[in-house]
Amino acid sequence: MQPSLLNPAPMAPSSSTQLHPLSLLAQVSSRQATGCLQVVTPTNTWLLHLDQGQLTYVSTVDRAFERLDSHLRRLSVQVPSLVSAVRVQVRLLFEQQATTATADYHAICWLVEQQHLHPNQASTLVETLSKEVLEAFLDVRQGSHELIEGNSLGNAPRYCQLNLRTTVEECYARLKQRRNGLSQLNGGYPRRESATVTAAAPAVTGSGPSLQTGGIKPGAKAHYTIACIDDSPTVLQAINSFLDDKIFSVIMIDDPVKALMQVIRTKPDLILLDVTMPSLDGYELCSLLRRHPDFKNTPIIMVTSNTGFIDRAKAKLVRASGYLTKPFNQSDLLKFIFKYLN
């Protein structure tokens, strides 16, 4: 069986090349990986510790203890026991081990064992450090990566477990804000992001547009077959009502397991595919369809209420054509369909 998002191939070491951090994180999230994702770049080695797809700690080999010491100095205002002598002792005990993947994390554990830090304070520290490093990692554009599977933190206590999707979104938003701020300081303008699809409640507002008003180019087909795959009958009926039957034939499929054969049999011009379905999710089904020679270029639009960067990265991994956010109205749906049919 070929690898897929639900049944991925092992992440073997890659050669140094162009790197896409969001796609890489989408892969480890999809496979719920446990281990250490090591990413080697021209200037550093990034260490992302994972437990079933969740982040337990993020660090780097270079400057790990400078970063830790900086945070401990700030924390010493609230924690009187973190005096200079203790911070020096931490570096003497652990900094020589900085080439290992867990030296700075074990330094934090030692501070808890010696009662210089409360476990709750350690949890906050680990989370703050991880987010700081992850934000910088999202800006990486070149490097090689390898997932070393297994319990990368050994028997050390886990002070926090960060949801990969929400943490990446938070870090990416801060990174984008920082980029925009730098752009304005340099006399430029922040890059304009594409508008978010309006989350309006679906409402039937009459029949769909005609060929003349709908935006389909002259000379295009007069009739199109649209396959809509969703386990919700309500969503299927809403989409069917949105699409004028003079232009579109809608094939409504509510069973994702049977969907593949029905789509192969009917060969639609465009496929609307729900992401979250039982037994077989939309990413897996999209991956299967793309392997079939008849559907290598067929527009496949993922339909989902998940709007995160990880979700969009997953859609790119399975070569989906677009990403339509629920809930949507008739206008949103038609814009997407006309865009990809053109």
Buried (B, 14 or more C-beta within 10 A) or exposed (E): EEEBBEEBEEBEEBEEEEBEBBBBBBBBBBBEBBBBBBBBBEEBBBBBBBBEBBBBBBBBBEBBBEBBBEBBEEBBEEBEEBEEEBBEBBBEEBBEEBEEBBBBBBBBBBBBEEEBBEEEBBBBBBBBBBBBBBBBBBEBEEBBBBBEEEEBBEEBEBBBBBBBBEBBBBBBEBBBEEEBEEEEEEEEEEEEEEEEBEEEEBEEEEBBBEBEEBBBEEEEEEEBBBBBBBBEEEBBBBBBBBBBEEBBBBBBBBEBEEBBEBBEEEEBBBBBBBBBBEEBBBBBBBBBBBEEEEBEEBBBBBBBEBBBBBBBBBBEBBEBBBBBBBBBBBEBBBBBBBEBBE
